[in-house]
Amino acid sequence: MVMSLFLDNAATSFPKPESVYLAMDKVIREIGVAPGRGGYGQSLAASRLVFETRALLAEFFGVKQISRLIFTHSATESLNIAVNGLLAAGDHVVTTSMEHNALVRPLYLARKRGVEVTFVPAGKDGVVSEHAIAGAMQKNTRLVAFSHCSNVTGTIQPLEAIVKVAKGSGALVLVDAAQSAGYLPIDIAALGIDLLAAPGHKALFGPAGTGILALGAEVKLDPLQVGGTGASSSSPEPPEELPERFESGTMSTHALAGLKAGVEFVQEVGLETIRQKEKVLVDQLVEGLRKIPGVTLYGPESGDRGGALSFTIEGRDPSEIGYTLDTEHDICVRVGLHCAPDAHRTIGTFPTGTVRVSPGYFNTPQDIERFLKALH
């Protein structure tokens, strides 16, 4: 039997390292209780696991105070906390035309509250110039918010240059690292990033339902939701202390155990090793697709890109291609607008979208050959 070939790692990494499955199974069987909700041994063990996971991720992303590494359920929740907790009427935000709806939609809601939002257009390759960002800055610009790497084209933005422009104008920087966390090195202190949102279930190899929001030393936010935290229980007000201020409700301890194991896998293999392996696969895809008549590739013509690649074929609907690859060849790719309609408007593929292929660390050159053969 031919096994299904998964090439949609930009949505979620699959499979996970075996250590992730084992860690989650062990914790849900042997601990299985809420952290910070009791003084008995099992609850203390859960709290210890959460602390160890927080410390690991804080080190991984260059967060100097581990309490400023907040656990969320997704990068989407992290972005909502950042946008809603920071911005008020009269503030101005600079963002780009390449953003995922996880950022775009919170910004549109903020606009309804009186926040001014400027969308800086990218080029056809998906790159946003730092000079265009500089041209959009205003006296009331509070935040520059953008994705580090596009989920549609794999375009890697000039992060350091954009941060420099934002800082030069006194604005804070919010980076959506959904496609770069675990794939590109990120040190928020060294880079000057104020807020970093990332999911656990993509290149960090954790399970769905995990995410982080990393905060720089000077960032102050209002919480998105409030409730039980296991601490400061006598007050009706949410605690001021971090991370409890942003972590109301019961954490999924076994999911965090899986995230911890995933990050440990990245450290053990080496982030650069992972990146280089995936780069070889993406380069193989680019070379193979360019040989197929009628194919149009999107994103950078040359140079580095992330792990996602989008294309169309003249006269063929992307949905038809995805359906045929699935039903006739057992190959899983993503088609459509990828929750980023403005990005597709930018590259000229709205409203039908593209076929997106995103290999992962566990794919092989033979997998790419199988995909290209099926596409032919």
C-alpha positions in Angstrom: 0.0 0.0 0.0 1.3 3.5 -0.9 1.5 5.7 2.1 0.0 9.2 2.0 2.7 11.8 1.3 2.3 14.9 3.5 3.5 18.1 2.0 1.6 20.7 4.0 4.0 21.4 6.9 3.4 25.1 6.6 0.0 24.3 8.2 1.3 21.9 10.8 4.3 19.6 10.9 3.6 15.9 10.4 4.8 13.5 11.5 6.2 14.6 14.9 9.4 13.2 16.4 8.7 10.0 18.3 9.8 11.7 21.5 6.9 14.1 21.2 4.3 11.3 21.2 6.1 9.5 24.1 6.3 12.7 26.2 2.6 13.5 25.8 1.6 9.9 26.6 3.8 9.7 29.7 2.5 13.0 31.1 -1.2 12.4 30.5 -0.9 9.0 32.0 1.4 9.7 35.0 0.7 13.3 35.9 -2.6 14.1 34.2 -3.5 17.0 36.5 -3.6 20.8 36.3 -0.4 22.8 37.2 -0.6 25.4 39.9 -3.9 24.1 41.2 -2.8 22.1 44.2 0.0 21.5 46.7 0.1 17.7 46.2 2.8 15.9 44.3 1.1 15.4 41.0 0.2 19.1 40.7 3.7 20.1 41.7 5.1 17.8 39.0 2.8 19.5 36.5 4.0 22.9 37.6 7.6 21.8 37.4 7.1 20.6 33.8 5.5 24.0 32.8 8.4 25.8 34.4 11.0 23.7 32.5 9.2 24.2 29.2 9.0 27.9 29.8 12.7 28.1 30.6 13.6 26.1 27.5 11.6 28.3 25.2 12.8 31.5 26.8 16.4 30.4 26.1 15.5 29.3 22.6 14.1 32.7 21.7 16.4 34.9 23.7 13.9 36.0 26.3 16.0 37.3 29.2 13.3 37.0 31.9 11.5 33.6 31.6 8.3 35.0 33.1 8.0 37.1 29.9 7.5 33.9 27.9 3.7 33.5 27.8 2.0 30.2 26.9 -1.0 30.5 24.6 -3.1 28.1 22.6 -1.9 29.3 19.2 0.0 32.1 17.4 -3.5 33.5 16.6 -4.2 33.9 20.3 -0.8 35.4 20.8 -1.4 38.0 18.1 -4.8 38.9 19.5 -3.3 39.4 23.0 -0.6 41.7 21.5 -2.9 43.8 19.3 -5.8 44.1 21.8 -3.6 44.5 24.8 -1.4 47.2 23.4 -3.4 49.4 21.0 -5.9 52.2 21.9 -7.9 54.7 19.9 -5.5 57.2 18.3 -2.7 54.8 17.9 -1.3 54.0 14.4 -0.1 50.6 13.2 2.1 49.9 10.2 1.7 46.4 8.7 2.1 44.8 5.3 0.0 43.3 2.4 1.5 39.9 3.1 -0.1 39.1 6.4 -2.1 36.1 7.5 -5.7 36.7 8.8 -4.4 35.8 12.3 -2.9 39.4 12.3 -5.2 41.1 9.7 -8.4 40.4 11.5 -7.4 41.7 15.0 -6.1 44.8 13.2 -9.4 45.3 11.5 -11.2 45.0 14.8 -8.7 47.5 16.3 -9.5 49.9 13.4 -13.2 49.8 14.5 -12.0 51.0 18.0 -10.2 54.0 16.5 -6.8 52.6 15.7 -5.4 53.7 12.4 -3.8 50.9 10.3 -1.6 51.3 7.2 -1.0 48.3 5.0 2.3 48.7 3.1 2.2 46.9 -0.2 4.9 44.3 -1.0 6.4 43.6 -4.3 5.3 40.8 -6.6 7.9 38.6 -4.9 6.3 39.2 -1.5 9.2 41.3 -0.2 8.4 44.4 1.8 11.0 47.1 1.6 12.2 48.7 4.8 12.1 52.0 2.9 8.4 51.6 2.3 7.9 50.9 6.0 9.8 54.1 6.8 7.6 56.0 4.4 4.5 54.8 6.3 5.6 55.9 9.7 3.7 58.7 11.5 4.2 60.6 14.7 1.5 58.4 16.4 2.9 55.1 15.1 2.7 52.8 18.1 3.4 49.5 16.4 5.0 47.9 13.4 3.6 44.4 12.9 4.5 41.9 10.2 5.2 38.3 9.5 8.8 37.2 9.4 8.2 34.7 6.6 5.2 34.4 4.3 3.0 31.3 4.6 2.1 31.8 0.9 5.4 32.4 -1.0 8.0 31.6 1.7 9.3 35.1 1.3 11.6 36.1 4.2 11.3 39.7 5.1 14.3 41.9 6.0 13.6 41.7 9.7 16.6 43.5 11.0 16.2 46.4 8.7 12.5 46.8 9.5 13.2 46.6 13.2 15.8 49.4 12.8 13.2 51.6 11.0 10.6 51.0 13.7 12.9 51.6 16.6 14.2 54.8 14.9 10.7 56.2 15.0 10.0 55.0 18.6 7.5 52.3 17.6 7.3 48.8 19.1 7.8 45.7 16.9 5.4 42.7 16.7 6.7 39.7 14.7 4.5 36.9 13.5 6.9 34.0 13.5 4.4 31.3 12.5 6.5 30.2 9.5 10.0 31.0 10.9 10.0 29.8 14.6 12.1 26.6 14.5 13.3 27.2 11.0 15.2 30.5 11.3 17.2 31.7 14.3 15.3 34.3 16.4 16.8 36.1 19.4 14.3 38.8 20.4 16.8 40.6 22.7 19.5 40.7 20.1 17.1 41.7 17.3 15.2 44.2 19.3 11.8 42.5 18.9 9.3 43.7 21.4 6.6 41.0 20.8 7.0 37.6 19.1 4.1 35.3 18.4 4.7 31.7 17.4 2.8 28.5 17.2 4.0 25.3 18.8 2.7 22.9 16.2 4.7 23.9 13.1 8.5 23.9 12.9 8.8 23.5 16.7 7.2 20.0 16.3 4.8 20.4 19.2 1.1 19.5 19.1 -1.7 21.7 18.0 -3.1 23.8 20.8 0.2 25.3 21.8 1.7 28.7 21.2 3.8 31.4 22.8 4.0 35.2 23.1 7.4 36.4 24.0 7.6 39.9 25.5 10.5 42.3 25.5 11.5 43.9 28.9 9.6 47.1 28.5 6.3 45.8 27.0 3.1 46.3 29.0 -0.2 44.7 27.9 -3.7 44.3 29.1 -4.9 40.7 29.2 -7.2 39.3 26.5 -9.1 37.1 29.0 -9.2 36.8 32.7 -10.2 34.1 35.1 -8.6 31.5 37.4 -4.8 31.6 37.5 -4.1 29.5 40.6 -2.5 32.6 42.2 -3.8 35.8 43.7 -7.2 34.1 44.2 -8.4 36.6 46.8 -8.6 39.4 44.3 -11.3 40.0 41.6 -8.7 41.7 39.5 -6.3 39.8 37.3 -2.8 39.5 38.7 -0.1 42.0 37.7 2.6 39.3 37.8 3.8 37.6 34.7 3.2 35.1 33.3 0.0 34.5 35.3 -1.5 37.8 34.0 -1.9 36.3 30.6 -2.5 32.6 31.4 -6.0 32.3 32.8 -7.6 28.9 32.8 -6.2 25.4 32.9 -3.1 24.7 30.9 -2.8 21.5 28.8 0.2 20.0 30.6 0.6 17.1 28.3 0.5 19.4 25.2 3.3 21.5 26.8 5.2 18.3 27.4 5.0 17.6 23.7 6.1 21.1 22.8 9.1 20.7 25.2 10.1 17.5 23.5 9.7 19.1 20.1 12.0 22.0 20.9 14.5 19.6 22.4 14.4 17.7 19.1 15.2 20.9 17.2 18.1 21.6 19.6 19.4 18.1 19.3 19.3 18.0 15.5 20.3 21.6 15.1 18.2 24.4 13.7 20.7 25.0 10.9 20.7 21.3 10.0 16.9 21.3 9.8 16.9 24.4 7.7 19.5 23.2 5.3 17.7 19.9 4.8 14.4 21.6 4.0 16.2 24.1 1.8 17.5 21.2 -0.3 13.9 19.9 -0.7 12.5 23.3 -1.6 15.3 23.9 -4.2 14.5 20.5 -5.7 10.9 21.5 -5.9 11.7 24.8 -7.6 14.0 23.1 -10.1 11.4 20.5 -10.9 8.4 22.8 -11.2 10.3 25.1 -13.6 10.6 22.3 -16.0 6.8 21.7 -16.2 5.1 23.7 -19.0 2.5 26.2 -17.9 3.7 26.4 -14.3 4.1 29.9 -12.6 6.1 30.0 -9.4 5.5 32.8 -6.9 7.9 34.4 -4.4 11.6 35.3 -4.6 13.2 34.5 -8.0 16.5 33.7 -6.2 18.1 33.7 -2.8 16.8 32.3 0.4 13.1 31.5 1.2 11.2 29.7 3.8 9.7 26.2 3.6 6.6 27.1 1.6 6.3 27.3 -2.2 3.2 28.4 -4.2 2.5 27.8 -7.9 -0.3 27.7 -10.4 -0.6 25.9 -13.7 -2.1 27.7 -16.7 -5.7 26.6 -17.5 -6.0 24.4 -14.3 -7.8 25.4 -11.1 -5.6 24.9 -8.0 -8.5 23.1 -6.3 -8.6 20.6 -9.1 -4.9 20.0 -8.8 -5.1 19.5 -5.0 -8.1 17.2 -5.3 -6.4 15.0 -8.0 -3.1 14.8 -6.1 -5.1 13.6 -3.0 -7.5 11.2 -4.5 -5.3 9.7 -7.2 -1.8 9.9 -5.8 -2.3 10.1 -1.9 -0.4 13.4 -1.8 -1.4 16.2 0.6 -0.9 19.8 -0.4 -2.8 23.0 0.4 -4.8 24.9 -2.2 -6.7 28.2 -2.1 -6.0 31.5 -0.3 -4.2 30.1 2.7 -6.0 32.5 5.1 -4.0 35.3 3.5 -6.1 37.0 0.8 -4.1 40.2 0.7 -1.0 38.2 0.0 -2.7 36.6 -3.0 -3.9 40.1 -4.2 -0.3 41.2 -3.9 1.1 38.3 -6.1 -1.8 38.4 -8.5 -3.5 35.1 -7.6 -6.7 36.3 -6.0 -9.4 34.9 -5.9 -8.5 31.4 -6.9 -5.3 31.2 -5.0 -2.4 28.8 -5.6 -1.2 25.3 -4.9 1.1 25.4 -1.9 3.7 22.7 -1.2 5.6 22.8 2.0 8.0 19.9 2.8 9.2 19.2 6.3 12.2 17.8 8.0 10.9 14.2 7.7 10.4 14.4 4.0 13.0 13.1 1.5 14.2 13.8 -2.0 12.3 10.7 -3.1 9.1 12.3 -1.7 9.7 15.4 -3.9 10.3 13.2 -7.0 7.0 11.3 -6.2 5.2 14.7 -6.1 6.7 16.0 -9.3 6.0 12.7 -11.1 2.3 12.9 -9.9 2.1 16.5 -11.1 3.4 15.6 -14.5 
